[in-house]
Amino acid sequence: MATQYIMHRDSNAWRLQVWLSFGIAVVACATGTIQLPGQELDRAFVALGLFFSLFACFAVAKMIRDNRDGQVDTASWVMTVWVAFAAAILLTAWGLWRMNIPAAEKNYMLVSWLFLISTTFTLAKTIRDAHEADLMARADVTTNEVQAS
């Protein structure tokens, strides 16, 4: 027996809030990275860590959603996604921790990075929900057309 899902479309207000939150998180991270005191290499490391974290979060969210009804990805791919996510989080945290900058700037970067991670997962879910709702709506239209013929 196939699993059945009830799909509710998100409100326009929710979608706006998700996109604004994600945009604010990206801007906060970019601003913090650009204004970090210290060497260029430290700023470059933080920027790479933020990008790595961002893309790793999207990959984890997609992999989890793709495999929710049973594993469709190979075990190697699932392991790769989780290892990349763990590496992104651990290396970025380590980089922030070891930077020789004032605590206020370190805390700003930590909070904006965590905000980026949480908004990335929320955005991925919102986009995927909208896509699945569109697929279900198209399937319903097709089923209704076939039944009417």
N, C-alpha and C positions, 0 to 999 in steps of 0.2 A: 504494500500500500504506500503510495507516494505521500510525502509530507505536504500538507497544504498550509499556505501562509495567507494571512490577511494583511493587505498592504494599505496603509493610510498614507496619503500624500502629506508631506510637511507643509506648514503654512508659509506664506511669503515672508512673514515676520521672522520665522525660524531660519529660513534660508539666508535672509539678509543678516541676521545676527551671526550666523556661522561664518559667512564670508567676511563680514567686518572683523570679527574676532581673529580669524586667520590672517587677514591683512594687517591688523594691529600687531599681532605677534611677529610677523615677518618684519615689519617696520621697526619694532622694538629691538629685535635681534640685530638687524642691520645697523641701526643707529648705535646700539651699544658696541658692536664690533668695530665700527668706524672710529668711534670716540675712545676706544680702549687706550689707556696709556701703555707705554712699553714698546717693545720691538715689533717691527713689521711681521716677523715670523710668528710671533704669538697671535697677532690679529689674523693672520692667514690660517693658522691652526684652528682657531675658534670658528672662523668662517667655514672651513672645510668640515669641522665637526657638526656645525649647525645644518649644513646641507646634507651631510651623511645621515644625521638624525631624521631630518625631514623625509628623505627618500626611503629610509629604512622603515619609518612609521607607515608610509603609504604602502610599502611592500607587505608588511605584516598585516595591515588591515585587509588588503586584497586577498592575501593567502588564506587568512582565517575565513573570510566570507566565501571564497571559492570552495573551501573544503567543509563548509558547515553541514552538508547533508551526507558526507562521506568523502574520503580522501580521493581527490582527483589529481593532485600534484604528486610528483614522486617524493619519496622520503628524503632524497638528496636535496631537492629544491626546498622543502619545508625546513630542513636543517640549515641550509644556506641562508634562508631568510631570517631565521631566529638567530643564527650566529652573527649575521650582519647587524641586526637590531641590537644585540647585546654589545657588539663591538662599538657601534655608534654611540650608545649610551655611556658605556664605560670609558671609552677614549675621550669623549667630550667632557665628561665629568672629571676625569683625571687631568685633562688640559686646563680646565677652569680652576681646579683645586691647586695645581702647581704654579699657576701664574702669580707673579710677584706684583700684584696690584692691590689697591686699597679694598677693604672688606665691602664697602658700599658698592663699588663697581662690580666686584665679584658676585655679590648678592643680586644686583640688577641683572647681570648676565644669566645667573642661575634661574631666576624667576621668569625672565623672558624666554629662556630656552625651554623650561617646563611648560610655559604657556603655548609655545610653538608646538611641542609634542602633543599636548592635549587637543589643541585646535586642529591639528593635522588629522588625528583619528576621527574627530567629530566631522570634519569636512569630508573625509573619505567615506564615512557612513552616510552622510547626507547625499552625496553624489551618487553612491551606489543605490540607496533607497529610491531616489528619483529615477534612475535607470531601470531598476526592477519594476517600479510602478508603471513606467512607460511600456515595458515588455508585457506586463500582465494586461494592461489596457488594450494593447494591440492584439494579444491573444484572445481576449474577450470579444473584440470587434470581429475578428476572423471567425471565431466559433459561432457568433450570432449570425454572421452572413451565411455560413455553411448551413446552419439550422433553418434559416429562412428560405434557402433555395429548394 
